[in-house]
Amino acid sequence: MLTAVNESGRRFSLQGEERLETLKKLRDKHRFYCEACGKPLILKLGQKVAWHFAHKPNMSCHGENEPESIVHLEGKRALYHWLNAQGEFPILEKYIPDIKQRADLFLHHHPKAIAIEYQCSNLTPQRFMERMAGYLSLNIRPIWILGENRLKNYGSYIYRWHLTEELLLNRKGKPYALFFSATSNRFIILHHFWPLASSTVVADRTEIPAEEFHLHDLWQPPLLSHDLPQKAQIWLQQKSKWRTRKSEHPSRLERYVLAICKKRGLPFESFPAYIGLPIPEALPIASPPFLWQAWLILQFIHRRPLGSILHVDAITKSVLTLADRKLMVLRENSNCREGVSKAIERYLSALLTFGIVEKTNAGYVVMKEVAWTSQNLADHQREDERILYKWLAEKNAYC
């Protein structure tokens, strides 16, 4: 941590501008204590790790939110200086006794105070909800910023996406995830998501220098551009891999879908081009899109009589049932059913684009038989491209 109180109760913070000799004299002259638990702290002035205060070994503290790392130390200190440059008066590591929480940064704003959390370690849903509830109970506005160590790029436009990123996703308006890099002193925003697999997404990335990023941008970022052509090509490359994949360790959902195909005499690799579409709203579904969409087509549309009616609620219930059976994988969040329902609704609207279904007051009506045609890979790739761009041409299909 970067703050402590001395024996007389005076608060002291390491802001990164102190001289080593000055700190050594302070360490010799004063005893330092944790503002949260009152236990003694050690002022560490080593050469490998950023200077900081630490509890003695094997000593617990209810005010510690996550393991302290160099990235976390340097990140919150850089954010402190960024806020100062904005003309704000931030408090570094403010401890709030009423809720026994320590905010990485705190601002006394009217009408709501602001607590900024710089999240570098993994976060459980329970811990996230506890901290959110604590801040909100005191009318404090919580702002979460992800650490630069969490931003993992697996190739052009493909990023790691774990539970912590899902929990801290800003869902007001168009979803985005906010990161901060103390190394480059830049804010990084991932946006316009296309869920790809259980731990990856295709997303656009916008980087903004800290001096051009303002406090209100934390909750209302500037307009973000969308590189649709490049992302579409990445998606088509991934779709070709789905068609040719020979998984040695298929997931339970994949085995389930393959079993249905085998029973019906369908070559899975020849699935229709409207299976495996990017659905931005499908973040709650961690299973790969080509699998959950194939399951939906096989379960509710393939071989169904024309005129059959599909209900979003019924399909959503089936998804949740598969999740309970450990076949479908969902990402943990507080609005799982609602999120799944929105994903199903958006995918059915994609099928409407291709005339597979028609929307009526009664529900979605099956209008066309599913054609599961065996072709060579090149023909499939051409059809995949045609269908994808037709879908993306629809208004808001890629938002």
NORFEN-V409528 format. One record per residue. N is the residue number from 1. PHI is phi as a letter, one per 40 degrees, with the letter a starting at -180 (NA if undefined). OMEGA is omega as a letter, one per 40 degrees, with the letter a starting at -180 (NA if undefined). BURIAL is + if it has 16 or more other C-alpha atoms within 10 Angstrom, else -. Layout:
n=N phi=PHI omega=OMEGA burial=BURIAL
n=N phi=PHI omega=OMEGA burial=BURIAL
This chain:
n=1 phi=NA omega=a burial=+
n=2 phi=b omega=a burial=+
n=3 phi=b omega=i burial=+
n=4 phi=a omega=i burial=+
n=5 phi=b omega=i burial=+
n=6 phi=c omega=a burial=+
n=7 phi=c omega=i burial=-
n=8 phi=c omega=i burial=-
n=9 phi=g omega=i burial=-
n=10 phi=c omega=a burial=-
n=11 phi=c omega=a burial=-
n=12 phi=b omega=a burial=-
n=13 phi=b omega=i burial=+
n=14 phi=c omega=a burial=+
n=15 phi=c omega=i burial=+
n=16 phi=g omega=a burial=-
n=17 phi=b omega=a burial=-
n=18 phi=c omega=i burial=-
n=19 phi=c omega=a burial=-
n=20 phi=d omega=a burial=-
n=21 phi=c omega=i burial=-
n=22 phi=c omega=a burial=-
n=23 phi=c omega=i burial=+
n=24 phi=c omega=i burial=-
n=25 phi=c omega=i burial=-
n=26 phi=c omega=a burial=-
n=27 phi=c omega=i burial=-
n=28 phi=c omega=a burial=-
n=29 phi=c omega=a burial=-
n=30 phi=b omega=i burial=-
n=31 phi=b omega=a burial=+
n=32 phi=b omega=a burial=+
n=33 phi=b omega=i burial=+
n=34 phi=c omega=a burial=+
n=35 phi=c omega=a burial=+
n=36 phi=c omega=a burial=+
n=37 phi=b omega=i burial=-
n=38 phi=g omega=a burial=-
n=39 phi=c omega=a burial=-
n=40 phi=c omega=i burial=+
n=41 phi=b omega=i burial=+
n=42 phi=b omega=i burial=+
n=43 phi=c omega=a burial=+
n=44 phi=c omega=a burial=-
n=45 phi=b omega=a burial=-
n=46 phi=c omega=a burial=-
n=47 phi=c omega=a burial=-
n=48 phi=c omega=a burial=-
n=49 phi=b omega=i burial=-
n=50 phi=d omega=i burial=+
n=51 phi=d omega=a burial=+
n=52 phi=a omega=i burial=+
n=53 phi=c omega=i burial=+
n=54 phi=a omega=i burial=+
n=55 phi=c omega=i burial=+
n=56 phi=c omega=a burial=-
n=57 phi=d omega=i burial=-
n=58 phi=g omega=i burial=-
n=59 phi=b omega=a burial=-
n=60 phi=c omega=i burial=-
n=61 phi=a omega=a burial=-
n=62 phi=c omega=a burial=-
n=63 phi=c omega=a burial=+
n=64 phi=c omega=a burial=+
n=65 phi=c omega=a burial=+
n=66 phi=a omega=i burial=-
n=67 phi=d omega=a burial=-
n=68 phi=c omega=i burial=-
n=69 phi=b omega=i burial=-
n=70 phi=c omega=i burial=-
n=71 phi=c omega=a burial=+
n=72 phi=c omega=i burial=+
n=73 phi=c omega=a burial=+
n=74 phi=c omega=a burial=+
n=75 phi=c omega=a burial=+
n=76 phi=c omega=i burial=+
n=77 phi=c omega=i burial=+
n=78 phi=c omega=i burial=+
n=79 phi=c omega=i burial=+
n=80 phi=d omega=a burial=+
n=81 phi=c omega=i burial=-
n=82 phi=c omega=i burial=+
n=83 phi=c omega=i burial=+
n=84 phi=d omega=i burial=-
n=85 phi=c omega=i burial=-
n=86 phi=c omega=a burial=-
n=87 phi=g omega=i burial=-
n=88 phi=c omega=i burial=-
n=89 phi=b omega=a burial=-
n=90 phi=c omega=i burial=+
n=91 phi=b omega=a burial=+
n=92 phi=c omega=i burial=+
n=93 phi=f omega=i burial=+
n=94 phi=c omega=i burial=+
n=95 phi=c omega=a burial=+
n=96 phi=b omega=a burial=+
n=97 phi=d omega=a burial=-
n=98 phi=d omega=a burial=-
n=99 phi=b omega=i burial=-
n=100 phi=f omega=i burial=-
n=101 phi=b omega=i burial=+
n=102 phi=b omega=i burial=+
n=103 phi=c omega=i burial=+
n=104 phi=d omega=i burial=+
n=105 phi=a omega=a burial=+
n=106 phi=b omega=i burial=+
n=107 phi=b omega=i burial=+
n=108 phi=c omega=a burial=-
n=109 phi=b omega=i burial=-
n=110 phi=b omega=e burial=-
n=111 phi=c omega=a burial=-
n=112 phi=b omega=i burial=-
n=113 phi=c omega=a burial=-
n=114 phi=b omega=i burial=+
n=115 phi=b omega=i burial=+
n=116 phi=b omega=i burial=+
n=117 phi=b omega=i burial=+
n=118 phi=b omega=a burial=+
n=119 phi=c omega=a burial=+
n=120 phi=b omega=a burial=+
n=121 phi=c omega=i burial=+
n=122 phi=c omega=a burial=-
n=123 phi=b omega=i burial=+
n=124 phi=c omega=i burial=-
n=125 phi=d omega=a burial=-
n=126 phi=c omega=a burial=-
n=127 phi=c omega=i burial=-
n=128 phi=c omega=a burial=-
n=129 phi=c omega=i burial=-
n=130 phi=c omega=a burial=-
n=131 phi=c omega=i burial=+
n=132 phi=c omega=a burial=-
n=133 phi=c omega=i burial=-
n=134 phi=c omega=i burial=+
n=135 phi=c omega=a burial=+
n=136 phi=c omega=i burial=-
n=137 phi=c omega=i burial=-
n=138 phi=b omega=i burial=-
n=139 phi=f omega=i burial=-
n=140 phi=b omega=a burial=+
n=141 phi=c omega=i burial=+
n=142 phi=c omega=i burial=+
n=143 phi=b omega=a burial=+
n=144 phi=b omega=i burial=+
n=145 phi=b omega=a burial=+
n=146 phi=c omega=i burial=+
n=147 phi=c omega=a burial=+
n=148 phi=c omega=i burial=+
n=149 phi=c omega=a burial=-
n=150 phi=c omega=a burial=+
n=151 phi=c omega=a burial=+
n=152 phi=b omega=a burial=-
n=153 phi=b omega=a burial=-
n=154 phi=b omega=a burial=-
n=155 phi=h omega=a burial=-
n=156 phi=d omega=i burial=-
n=157 phi=g omega=a burial=+
n=158 phi=b omega=a burial=+
n=159 phi=b omega=i burial=+
n=160 phi=c omega=i burial=+
n=161 phi=a omega=a burial=+
n=162 phi=b omega=a burial=+
n=163 phi=d omega=a burial=+
n=164 phi=c omega=i burial=+
n=165 phi=c omega=i burial=+
n=166 phi=c omega=a burial=+
n=167 phi=c omega=a burial=+
n=168 phi=c omega=i burial=+
n=169 phi=c omega=i burial=+
n=170 phi=c omega=a burial=+
n=171 phi=b omega=i burial=-
n=172 phi=c omega=a burial=-
n=173 phi=g omega=i burial=-
n=174 phi=c omega=a burial=-
n=175 phi=d omega=i burial=-
n=176 phi=a omega=i burial=+
n=177 phi=b omega=a burial=+
n=178 phi=b omega=i burial=+
n=179 phi=b omega=i burial=+
n=180 phi=b omega=i burial=+
n=181 phi=b omega=i burial=+
n=182 phi=c omega=a burial=+
n=183 phi=c omega=a burial=-
n=184 phi=b omega=a burial=-
n=185 phi=f omega=a burial=+
n=186 phi=b omega=i burial=+
n=187 phi=c omega=a burial=+
n=188 phi=b omega=a burial=+
n=189 phi=b omega=i burial=+
n=190 phi=c omega=a burial=+
n=191 phi=a omega=a burial=+
n=192 phi=f omega=a burial=+
n=193 phi=c omega=i burial=+
n=194 phi=b omega=i burial=+
n=195 phi=d omega=a burial=+
n=196 phi=b omega=a burial=+
n=197 phi=a omega=a burial=+
n=198 phi=c omega=a burial=+
n=199 phi=b omega=i burial=-
n=200 phi=a omega=i burial=+
n=201 phi=b omega=i burial=+
n=202 phi=c omega=a burial=+
n=203 phi=a omega=i burial=+
n=204 phi=c omega=a burial=+
n=205 phi=b omega=i burial=+
n=206 phi=b omega=i burial=-
n=207 phi=b omega=a burial=-
n=208 phi=b omega=i burial=-
n=209 phi=d omega=a burial=-
n=210 phi=d omega=a burial=+
n=211 phi=c omega=i burial=-
n=212 phi=b omega=a burial=-
n=213 phi=b omega=a burial=+
n=214 phi=b omega=a burial=-
n=215 phi=d omega=a burial=-
n=216 phi=c omega=i burial=-
n=217 phi=c omega=i burial=-
n=218 phi=c omega=i burial=+
n=219 phi=b omega=i burial=-
n=220 phi=a omega=a burial=-
n=221 phi=c omega=i burial=-
n=222 phi=c omega=i burial=-
n=223 phi=d omega=a burial=-
n=224 phi=b omega=a burial=-
n=225 phi=c omega=a burial=-
n=226 phi=b omega=a burial=+
n=227 phi=c omega=a burial=-
n=228 phi=c omega=a burial=-
n=229 phi=d omega=a burial=-
n=230 phi=c omega=i burial=-
n=231 phi=c omega=i burial=+
n=232 phi=c omega=i burial=+
n=233 phi=c omega=i burial=-
n=234 phi=c omega=a burial=+
n=235 phi=c omega=a burial=+
n=236 phi=c omega=i burial=+
n=237 phi=c omega=i burial=-
n=238 phi=c omega=a burial=-
n=239 phi=c omega=i burial=+
n=240 phi=c omega=i burial=+
n=241 phi=c omega=i burial=-
n=242 phi=c omega=a burial=+
n=243 phi=c omega=a burial=+
n=244 phi=b omega=a burial=-
n=245 phi=c omega=i burial=-
n=246 phi=b omega=a burial=-
n=247 phi=c omega=i burial=-
n=248 phi=c omega=a burial=-
n=249 phi=b omega=a burial=-
n=250 phi=c omega=i burial=-
n=251 phi=c omega=i burial=+
n=252 phi=c omega=i burial=-
n=253 phi=c omega=i burial=+
n=254 phi=c omega=i burial=+
n=255 phi=c omega=a burial=-
n=256 phi=c omega=a burial=-
n=257 phi=c omega=i burial=+
n=258 phi=c omega=i burial=+
n=259 phi=c omega=i burial=-
n=260 phi=c omega=i burial=+
n=261 phi=c omega=a burial=+
n=262 phi=c omega=a burial=-
n=263 phi=c omega=a burial=-
n=264 phi=c omega=i burial=-
n=265 phi=g omega=a burial=-
n=266 phi=b omega=i burial=+
n=267 phi=c omega=a burial=-
n=268 phi=d omega=a burial=+
n=269 phi=c omega=i burial=+
n=270 phi=b omega=a burial=+
n=271 phi=d omega=a burial=+
n=272 phi=d omega=a burial=+
n=273 phi=c omega=i burial=+
n=274 phi=c omega=i burial=+
n=275 phi=c omega=a burial=+
n=276 phi=g omega=i burial=+
n=277 phi=c omega=i burial=+
n=278 phi=c omega=i burial=+
n=279 phi=b omega=a burial=+
n=280 phi=d omega=a burial=+
n=281 phi=c omega=a burial=+
n=282 phi=c omega=i burial=+
n=283 phi=d omega=i burial=+
n=284 phi=c omega=a burial=+
n=285 phi=c omega=a burial=+
n=286 phi=c omega=i burial=+
n=287 phi=c omega=a burial=+
n=288 phi=d omega=a burial=+
n=289 phi=c omega=a burial=+
n=290 phi=c omega=i burial=+
n=291 phi=c omega=a burial=+
n=292 phi=c omega=i burial=+
n=293 phi=c omega=i burial=+
n=294 phi=c omega=i burial=+
n=295 phi=d omega=a burial=+
n=296 phi=c omega=i burial=+
n=297 phi=c omega=a burial=+
n=298 phi=c omega=a burial=+
n=299 phi=c omega=a burial=-
n=300 phi=b omega=a burial=-
n=301 phi=b omega=a burial=+
n=302 phi=c omega=i burial=+
n=303 phi=g omega=i burial=-
n=304 phi=c omega=i burial=+
n=305 phi=c omega=i burial=-
n=306 phi=d omega=a burial=-
n=307 phi=g omega=i burial=-
n=308 phi=c omega=a burial=-
n=309 phi=b omega=i burial=+
n=310 phi=b omega=i burial=+
n=311 phi=b omega=a burial=-
n=312 phi=d omega=a burial=+
n=313 phi=c omega=a burial=+
n=314 phi=c omega=i burial=-
n=315 phi=c omega=i burial=+
n=316 phi=d omega=i burial=+
n=317 phi=c omega=i burial=-
n=318 phi=c omega=i burial=-
n=319 phi=c omega=a burial=+
n=320 phi=c omega=i burial=+
n=321 phi=c omega=i burial=-
n=322 phi=c omega=i burial=-
n=323 phi=c omega=i burial=+
n=324 phi=c omega=i burial=-
n=325 phi=c omega=i burial=-
n=326 phi=g omega=i burial=-
n=327 phi=c omega=i burial=+
n=328 phi=c omega=i burial=+
n=329 phi=b omega=i burial=+
n=330 phi=b omega=i burial=+
n=331 phi=c omega=a burial=+
n=332 phi=c omega=i burial=+
n=333 phi=a omega=a burial=-
n=334 phi=c omega=a burial=-
n=335 phi=b omega=a burial=-
n=336 phi=d omega=a burial=+
n=337 phi=c omega=i burial=+
n=338 phi=c omega=a burial=-
n=339 phi=c omega=i burial=+
n=340 phi=c omega=a burial=+
n=341 phi=c omega=i burial=+
n=342 phi=c omega=i burial=+
n=343 phi=c omega=i burial=+
n=344 phi=c omega=i burial=+
n=345 phi=d omega=a burial=+
n=346 phi=c omega=i burial=+
n=347 phi=c omega=i burial=+
n=348 phi=c omega=i burial=+
n=349 phi=c omega=i burial=+
n=350 phi=c omega=i burial=+
n=351 phi=c omega=i burial=+
n=352 phi=c omega=i burial=+
n=353 phi=d omega=a burial=+
n=354 phi=c omega=i burial=-
n=355 phi=g omega=i burial=-
n=356 phi=c omega=i burial=+
n=357 phi=b omega=i burial=+
n=358 phi=b omega=a burial=+
n=359 phi=c omega=i burial=-
n=360 phi=b omega=i burial=-
n=361 phi=c omega=a burial=-
n=362 phi=c omega=a burial=-
n=363 phi=i omega=i burial=-
n=364 phi=c omega=a burial=+
n=365 phi=b omega=i burial=+
n=366 phi=c omega=a burial=+
n=367 phi=b omega=a burial=+
n=368 phi=a omega=i burial=+
n=369 phi=c omega=i burial=-
n=370 phi=c omega=i burial=+
n=371 phi=c omega=a burial=-
n=372 phi=b omega=a burial=-
n=373 phi=c omega=i burial=-
n=374 phi=c omega=i burial=-
n=375 phi=b omega=i burial=-
n=376 phi=c omega=a burial=-
n=377 phi=c omega=a burial=-
n=378 phi=c omega=i burial=-
n=379 phi=c omega=i burial=-
n=380 phi=c omega=a burial=+
n=381 phi=c omega=i burial=+
n=382 phi=c omega=i burial=-
n=383 phi=c omega=i burial=-
n=384 phi=d omega=a burial=+
n=385 phi=c omega=a burial=+
n=386 phi=c omega=a burial=-
n=387 phi=c omega=a burial=+
n=388 phi=c omega=a burial=+
n=389 phi=c omega=i burial=-
n=390 phi=c omega=i burial=-
n=391 phi=c omega=a burial=+
n=392 phi=c omega=i burial=+
n=393 phi=c omega=i burial=-
n=394 phi=c omega=a burial=-
n=395 phi=d omega=i burial=-
n=396 phi=g omega=i burial=-
n=397 phi=c omega=a burial=+
n=398 phi=b omega=a burial=+
n=399 phi=c omega=NA burial=-
